[in-house]
Amino acid sequence: MSSKRLVSVGVLLLSIAGCSSSDTGADGTGGTTGSTGGSGPATGGTPGAGGTQATGGSGTGGLATGGTGTGGTGTGGVAAGGTHGTGTGGSGTGGSATGGSGGSPAGTGGHAGTTGSTGGSTGSGGSASNASFKCDNLSLAPGKTGVAKPTGAAGGLKVIDWAGFTGAVSFTFDDNTPSQLPNYNALKATGAHFTWFVVGSWLNGSSSNISGYKNTIADGQELANHTYSHQSNGSQSDLSMNESFIMSNFGVTANSMAAPNCDQSWSTVAPNVLFQNRGPCGKGIATVSPRDNTSPFLLPAYLPDAGESASSMTSSFATGKWRIFVIHGFDSQNGTYQPVPISNVTTTMSNAVSMGYWAETITNVGAYWQGQKLIPTSSTTSATWTLPAHFPKNMCVRVTTTGGTITQKGQTIPWDDHGYYQISLDAGEVTVQ
């Protein structure tokens, strides 16, 4: 067959591929010209339609004289550079997120010819679309950056303790006492996030205080439930009444509660309304470890003595563990229980941040702690889980792998150069492939 006819067929094939389009995959790119012709038929491979069909169009393989292969586009299927001929193979580029090889992270490029002396290079498929999950509990990140993505074998799934920090510390403030809001700017300046445990009946009718606490939410602080009437042996209705009060006045759902007077009887009431409860409190109280058996409805809290020093409170931090504080206020107004001077509290909070602890709200840390326990340590390439009742939305954990690509619900989870992937607990599943 004449060389003139070969050129005409190649032009026709390129024209067909150029007219096709795909909403989800980028056109595959043909391979480079082979250095020698193959022994295939002079007309090369079969032209493909490309475009939006289920498989990429079959473009020409190597021509007898070493032509370039033309890759097709496709949604699903193989993002291939056409069917290979017997000349030099073309290299192809797979489609994007949902194109390429069935929307998988790596499509296949053009196939090398069977007899050409130099086959084309293998094409690379597009990656799946990045995940759109929200991680409301992970707005704070540890200081290190520039950590390279793992490149080993796919597997090694592991949840990082305390979101990659030295440990965790949650500062909680009870009873909406008079000294809290006037000292808010000093608390905020520490860089820590913290939790207000509000008593509805003590705020009801105080519009200025309600608006004052509400304004702190945008800064990352939490409004949580300390019951409506602050009774030691309250009822579910008292707890539910405060839930409604918080939603009506602050526009948020209270996900955690603190038992009034640290009474442990609330541990049987809380599960009906919330996903966790701060329970026993005092000095010498325990810290919480990753994956330990502490009840989420009896979370222990350190209660400082009146006037306790920052050094004493800081010494209660524990590397690799979670310390919860309960503080009522900073002076003795209205009979505030065991007040601690504001400078002692803010110094302790600043110490937590500077020492690399995760200084975050009780709900955000608690959701991480519970979420980590839902993913078995034996899981290496996949895991599934079911969230407990009343678990807050948009909570995540941070994980590492030995390599591979992490997906959830068909979406690729991007690597964060702080040294982890952030996976959604709402998704209920994760895969490393």
C-alpha positions as CSV (number, residue, x, y, z in Angstrom):
1,M,0.0,0.0,0.0
2,S,1.3,3.5,-0.9
3,S,2.6,5.9,1.8
4,K,0.1,8.5,0.5
5,R,-2.8,6.3,1.7
6,L,-1.2,5.8,5.1
7,V,-1.1,9.6,5.7
8,S,-4.8,9.9,4.7
9,V,-5.9,7.2,7.1
10,G,-3.9,8.8,9.9
11,V,-5.5,12.2,9.2
12,L,-8.9,10.7,9.2
13,L,-8.3,9.0,12.5
14,L,-7.1,12.2,14.1
15,S,-10.1,14.1,12.8
16,I,-12.5,11.5,14.4
17,A,-10.7,11.7,17.7
18,G,-10.6,15.4,17.7
19,C,-14.4,15.8,17.1
20,S,-15.3,13.6,20.0
21,S,-15.7,15.0,23.5
22,S,-16.2,13.9,27.0
23,D,-17.6,15.6,30.1
24,T,-15.6,13.5,32.5
25,G,-12.4,12.4,31.0
26,A,-9.6,14.2,29.2
27,D,-8.6,13.0,25.7
28,G,-5.9,10.4,25.7
29,T,-2.7,11.4,24.0
30,G,-1.2,9.3,21.4
31,G,2.3,7.9,21.8
32,T,5.5,9.2,20.2
33,T,6.6,8.1,16.8
34,G,8.4,4.8,17.0
35,S,11.9,4.6,15.7
36,T,11.2,1.7,13.4
37,G,8.2,0.3,11.8
38,G,6.5,-2.9,12.9
39,S,5.4,-5.8,10.9
40,G,1.7,-4.9,11.3
41,P,-0.8,-4.0,8.6
42,A,-0.1,-0.9,6.7
43,T,-3.3,0.7,7.9
44,G,-2.5,0.4,11.6
45,G,-5.2,-0.1,14.3
46,T,-8.9,0.4,14.1
47,P,-10.2,4.0,14.4
48,G,-12.1,4.6,17.6
49,A,-14.9,7.0,18.3
50,G,-13.5,8.2,21.7
51,G,-15.9,10.7,23.3
52,T,-18.3,9.7,25.9
53,Q,-18.6,6.0,25.1
54,A,-18.0,3.4,27.8
55,T,-14.5,2.6,26.7
56,G,-11.9,4.8,25.1
57,G,-11.9,4.9,21.4
58,S,-9.4,2.6,19.7
59,G,-7.0,4.8,17.8
60,T,-4.3,3.7,15.5
61,G,-1.5,1.7,16.9
62,G,1.9,2.0,15.3
63,L,1.8,2.4,11.6
64,A,4.0,0.3,9.5
65,T,6.3,3.2,9.2
66,G,6.3,4.0,12.9
67,G,3.3,6.4,13.2
68,T,1.9,8.0,16.3
69,G,-1.0,6.3,18.1
70,T,-4.1,8.3,18.8
71,G,-5.6,7.9,22.3
72,G,-9.4,8.1,22.8
73,T,-11.3,9.5,25.7
74,G,-13.8,7.5,27.7
75,T,-16.0,7.4,30.7
76,G,-15.2,4.2,32.5
77,G,-13.4,1.5,30.6
78,V,-9.7,1.8,29.8
79,A,-8.3,5.1,28.9
80,A,-6.2,3.5,26.2
81,G,-4.4,4.9,23.3
82,G,-6.3,2.7,20.8
83,T,-5.9,-0.9,20.0
84,H,-2.2,-1.7,19.4
85,G,-0.9,-2.6,16.0
86,T,2.2,-4.4,15.3
87,G,4.3,-1.3,14.8
88,T,5.6,0.9,17.6
89,G,3.0,1.5,20.2
90,G,1.8,4.9,21.2
91,S,1.7,6.3,24.7
92,G,-1.6,7.5,26.0
93,T,-2.9,9.6,28.7
94,G,-5.9,8.4,30.7
95,G,-9.0,10.4,31.4
96,S,-9.6,12.6,34.4
97,A,-11.6,11.9,37.5
98,T,-14.4,9.8,36.1
99,G,-12.8,9.1,32.8
100,G,-9.8,6.8,32.3
101,S,-10.0,3.3,33.5
102,G,-13.5,3.2,35.0
103,G,-12.8,6.3,37.0
104,S,-10.0,4.5,38.9
105,P,-7.0,6.5,40.0
106,A,-4.7,5.2,37.3
107,G,-5.9,4.7,33.8
108,T,-3.8,2.8,31.2
109,G,-2.2,4.5,28.4
110,G,-1.5,3.2,24.9
111,H,-0.1,-0.3,24.5
112,A,3.3,-0.9,23.0
113,G,3.3,-2.6,19.6
114,T,4.3,-6.2,19.4
115,T,7.3,-5.9,17.1
116,G,8.3,-2.3,17.1
117,S,11.9,-1.7,18.3
118,T,10.8,1.1,20.6
119,G,7.3,1.0,22.1
120,G,5.5,4.1,23.5
121,S,5.6,4.9,27.1
122,T,2.7,3.9,29.4
123,G,0.1,6.6,29.8
124,S,-1.1,7.8,33.2
125,G,-4.7,7.9,34.1
126,G,-6.4,10.8,35.8
127,S,-7.0,10.6,39.6
128,A,-10.5,10.4,41.1
129,S,-12.0,13.7,42.2
130,N,-10.8,15.0,45.6
131,A,-13.1,14.4,48.5
132,S,-15.6,17.0,49.5
133,F,-16.1,15.8,53.1
134,K,-15.9,18.4,55.9
135,C,-13.7,18.0,59.0
136,D,-15.1,20.5,61.5
137,N,-13.0,19.0,64.4
138,L,-9.7,19.4,62.6
139,S,-9.1,23.1,62.1
140,L,-5.9,23.0,64.2
141,A,-2.8,21.3,62.8
142,P,0.5,20.3,64.3
143,G,3.5,22.5,63.5
144,K,5.5,20.3,61.2
145,T,5.0,20.6,57.4
146,G,6.6,19.4,54.2
147,V,6.1,15.7,55.0
148,A,6.2,13.6,51.8
149,K,3.4,11.3,50.8
150,P,4.1,7.6,51.5
151,T,5.2,5.8,48.4
152,G,5.5,2.2,49.6
153,A,3.1,-0.7,49.0
154,A,-0.6,0.1,49.4
155,G,-1.6,-0.7,53.0
156,G,-0.5,0.1,56.5
157,L,-3.7,2.0,57.4
158,K,-3.3,3.6,60.9
159,V,-5.1,6.3,62.8
160,I,-2.8,8.8,64.3
161,D,-3.2,9.4,68.1
162,W,-4.7,12.8,69.0
163,A,-4.7,14.2,65.4
164,G,-0.9,14.2,65.3
165,F,-0.3,16.3,68.4
166,T,1.7,15.5,71.5
167,G,-1.5,14.8,73.4
168,A,-4.9,16.5,73.9
169,V,-6.1,19.1,76.4
170,S,-9.7,20.4,76.6
171,F,-10.5,23.4,78.7
172,T,-14.2,23.5,79.7
173,F,-15.9,26.4,81.6
174,D,-19.1,25.8,83.5
175,D,-22.1,27.8,84.7
176,N,-21.8,30.9,82.6
177,T,-20.4,32.8,85.6
178,P,-19.9,36.6,85.6
179,S,-16.2,36.6,84.9
180,Q,-16.2,34.4,81.8
181,L,-17.2,36.7,79.0
182,P,-15.3,39.8,80.2
183,N,-12.1,37.7,80.0
184,Y,-13.0,36.1,76.7
185,N,-10.4,38.0,74.6
186,A,-7.6,36.8,76.9
187,L,-8.8,33.2,76.6
188,K,-9.1,33.5,72.8
189,A,-5.6,35.0,72.5
190,T,-4.0,31.7,73.8
191,G,-4.8,30.0,70.5
192,A,-6.7,27.2,72.2
193,H,-10.3,26.2,71.4
194,F,-12.5,25.5,74.4
195,T,-16.0,24.7,75.6
196,W,-18.7,26.7,77.4
197,F,-21.0,24.4,79.4
198,V,-24.1,26.6,79.8
199,V,-27.0,26.4,82.2
200,G,-30.1,27.5,80.3
201,S,-32.2,28.8,83.3
202,W,-29.3,30.9,84.4
203,L,-29.0,32.6,81.0
204,N,-32.7,32.8,80.2
205,G,-33.7,36.5,79.9
206,S,-30.1,37.7,79.6
207,S,-29.9,38.7,76.0
208,S,-26.5,40.3,76.3
209,N,-24.9,37.2,77.8
210,I,-26.6,35.0,75.2
211,S,-25.3,37.2,72.3
212,G,-21.9,37.3,74.0
213,Y,-21.5,33.5,74.2
214,K,-23.0,33.1,70.7
215,N,-20.4,35.5,69.2
216,T,-17.6,33.2,70.3
217,I,-18.8,30.3,68.2
218,A,-17.3,31.8,65.0
219,D,-13.9,31.7,66.7
220,G,-14.1,27.9,67.1
221,Q,-15.4,27.8,70.7
222,E,-18.2,25.3,71.6
223,L,-21.5,25.7,73.4
224,A,-22.5,22.5,75.2
225,N,-25.1,21.3,77.7
226,H,-24.8,21.7,81.5
227,T,-28.6,21.0,81.9
228,Y,-31.3,23.6,82.1
229,S,-31.7,23.7,85.9
230,H,-28.3,22.4,87.2
231,Q,-29.7,19.6,89.4
232,S,-27.4,16.8,90.5
233,N,-30.1,14.2,89.9
234,G,-31.9,15.6,87.0
235,S,-34.0,14.0,84.3
236,Q,-33.9,13.5,80.6
237,S,-36.5,16.3,80.2
238,D,-34.2,18.7,82.0
239,L,-31.4,17.8,79.6
240,S,-33.6,17.9,76.6
241,M,-35.0,21.3,77.6
242,N,-31.5,22.7,77.6
243,E,-30.9,21.2,74.2
244,S,-33.8,23.1,72.9
245,F,-32.7,26.3,74.7
246,I,-29.2,26.1,73.1
247,M,-30.6,25.5,69.6
248,S,-33.2,28.3,69.9
249,N,-30.8,30.9,71.3
250,F,-27.4,29.9,69.8
251,G,-28.4,28.1,66.6
252,V,-26.2,25.1,67.3
253,T,-26.7,21.5,68.5
254,A,-25.1,20.7,71.8
255,N,-23.3,17.4,71.3
256,S,-21.8,17.0,74.8
257,M,-22.9,17.5,78.3
258,A,-21.3,18.1,81.7
259,A,-23.0,16.5,84.7
260,P,-23.9,19.2,87.2
261,N,-21.7,18.8,90.3
262,C,-19.9,16.0,88.5
263,D,-22.7,13.6,89.6
264,Q,-22.2,10.2,88.0
265,S,-25.9,9.4,87.9
266,W,-26.2,11.4,84.6
267,S,-24.2,8.7,82.8
268,T,-27.4,6.7,82.4
269,V,-29.4,9.7,81.2
270,A,-26.9,11.3,78.7
271,P,-26.9,8.4,76.2
272,N,-30.5,9.1,75.4
273,V,-29.7,12.7,74.2
274,L,-26.0,13.2,73.6
275,F,-22.9,11.2,72.5
276,Q,-20.8,11.9,75.5
277,N,-20.8,13.3,79.1
278,R,-18.1,14.8,81.2
279,G,-18.6,13.0,84.5
280,P,-16.4,12.6,87.6
281,C,-14.1,15.5,88.5
282,G,-11.5,16.4,91.1
283,K,-7.8,16.4,91.8
284,G,-5.6,13.4,90.9
285,I,-8.2,12.5,88.2
286,A,-7.3,10.2,85.4
287,T,-6.4,11.1,81.8
288,V,-7.8,9.4,78.8
289,S,-5.7,7.2,76.5
290,P,-6.2,6.3,72.9
291,R,-8.4,3.3,72.5
292,D,-8.8,2.8,76.3
293,N,-12.0,1.6,78.0
294,T,-13.1,4.9,79.5
295,S,-16.8,5.3,79.2
296,P,-17.7,8.3,76.9
297,F,-20.4,9.0,79.5
298,L,-18.0,9.2,82.4
299,L,-15.2,11.3,81.0
300,P,-12.9,12.4,83.9
301,A,-12.1,16.1,84.5
302,Y,-9.4,17.8,86.5
303,L,-10.9,20.4,88.9
304,P,-8.2,22.9,90.0
305,D,-8.1,24.2,93.5
306,A,-9.1,27.8,94.1
307,G,-6.2,29.9,92.9
308,E,-4.2,26.9,91.6
309,S,-1.0,27.9,89.8
310,A,-0.4,27.5,86.1
311,S,2.6,25.3,86.8
312,S,0.5,22.9,88.8
313,M,-2.2,22.6,86.2
314,T,0.4,22.3,83.4
315,S,2.1,19.4,85.3
316,S,-1.2,17.4,84.9
317,F,-0.7,17.2,81.1
318,A,0.3,13.8,80.0
319,T,2.1,13.0,76.7
320,G,0.0,10.8,74.5
321,K,-3.1,11.3,76.6
322,W,-6.2,13.6,76.9
323,R,-6.5,15.9,79.9
324,I,-9.9,17.6,80.5
325,F,-10.2,20.6,82.8
326,V,-13.3,22.0,84.5
327,I,-13.1,25.6,85.5
328,H,-16.0,27.8,86.7
329,G,-14.6,31.3,86.6
330,F,-11.7,33.6,87.5
331,D,-13.0,35.5,90.6
332,S,-15.5,35.0,93.4
333,Q,-18.4,37.0,91.9
334,N,-21.8,35.4,92.6
335,G,-20.1,32.7,94.7
336,T,-18.2,31.2,91.7
337,Y,-17.0,27.7,92.8
338,Q,-13.2,27.4,93.2
339,P,-12.2,30.3,90.9
340,V,-8.8,30.3,89.3
341,P,-7.1,33.7,88.4
342,I,-7.4,34.4,84.7
343,S,-3.7,34.8,84.3
344,N,-3.2,31.3,85.7
345,V,-5.7,29.8,83.3
346,T,-4.5,31.6,80.2
347,T,-0.9,30.7,81.0
348,T,-1.9,27.0,81.3
349,M,-3.8,27.3,78.0
350,S,-0.8,28.9,76.3
351,N,1.5,26.2,77.7
352,A,-0.7,23.5,76.1
353,V,-0.4,25.2,72.7
354,S,3.3,25.9,72.9
355,M,4.0,22.3,74.1
356,G,2.4,20.9,71.1
357,Y,-0.8,19.6,72.7
358,W,-4.1,19.6,70.8
359,A,-6.0,22.3,72.7
360,E,-9.5,21.7,71.3
361,T,-13.1,21.5,72.5
362,I,-14.4,18.5,74.3
363,T,-16.7,17.4,71.5
364,N,-14.0,17.7,68.8
365,V,-11.5,15.7,70.8
366,G,-14.1,13.2,72.0
367,A,-15.3,12.5,68.5
368,Y,-11.8,11.8,67.4
369,W,-11.2,9.5,70.3
370,Q,-14.4,7.6,69.7
371,G,-13.8,7.6,66.0
372,Q,-10.3,6.1,66.3
373,K,-11.7,3.2,68.3
374,L,-14.2,2.4,65.5
375,I,-11.3,1.6,63.1
376,P,-9.6,-1.7,64.1
377,T,-5.8,-1.7,64.5
378,S,-5.9,-4.9,62.3
379,S,-7.3,-2.9,59.3
380,T,-4.5,-2.4,56.7
381,T,-6.2,-1.7,53.4
382,S,-9.9,-1.2,54.3
383,A,-12.3,-0.6,57.2
384,T,-16.0,0.0,57.8
385,W,-17.8,1.3,60.8
386,T,-21.1,2.5,62.2
387,L,-21.2,5.7,64.3
388,P,-22.8,5.6,67.8
389,A,-26.1,7.3,68.5
390,H,-26.1,11.2,68.5
391,F,-22.6,11.3,67.1
392,P,-21.9,14.8,65.7
393,K,-21.7,15.4,61.9
394,N,-18.5,16.4,60.0
395,M,-16.1,14.7,62.3
396,C,-12.8,13.2,61.0
397,V,-9.7,11.4,62.0
398,R,-6.1,11.6,60.6
399,V,-4.5,8.5,59.2
400,T,-1.2,7.4,57.6
401,T,-0.4,4.5,55.3
402,T,2.7,2.8,53.9
403,G,1.6,3.8,50.4
404,G,-1.3,3.7,47.9
405,T,-4.3,6.0,47.4
406,I,-7.0,6.5,50.0
407,T,-10.6,6.7,48.8
408,Q,-14.0,7.1,50.6
409,K,-17.3,6.8,48.7
410,G,-15.4,6.8,45.4
411,Q,-13.6,10.1,46.2
412,T,-9.8,10.4,46.6
413,I,-8.6,11.8,49.9
414,P,-5.7,14.2,49.4
415,W,-2.4,14.0,51.3
416,D,-1.7,16.8,53.8
417,D,2.0,17.7,54.1
418,H,1.6,17.9,57.8
419,G,1.9,14.2,57.6
420,Y,-1.5,12.5,57.2
421,Y,-4.7,12.0,55.3
422,Q,-8.0,13.3,56.9
423,I,-10.8,10.8,56.5
424,S,-14.5,11.4,57.2
425,L,-16.2,9.4,59.9
426,D,-19.5,10.2,58.3
427,A,-18.4,8.1,55.3
428,G,-18.4,4.9,57.3
429,E,-15.7,3.3,55.2
430,V,-12.2,3.8,53.8
431,T,-10.1,1.9,51.3
432,V,-6.4,2.0,50.5
433,Q,-5.7,0.9,46.9
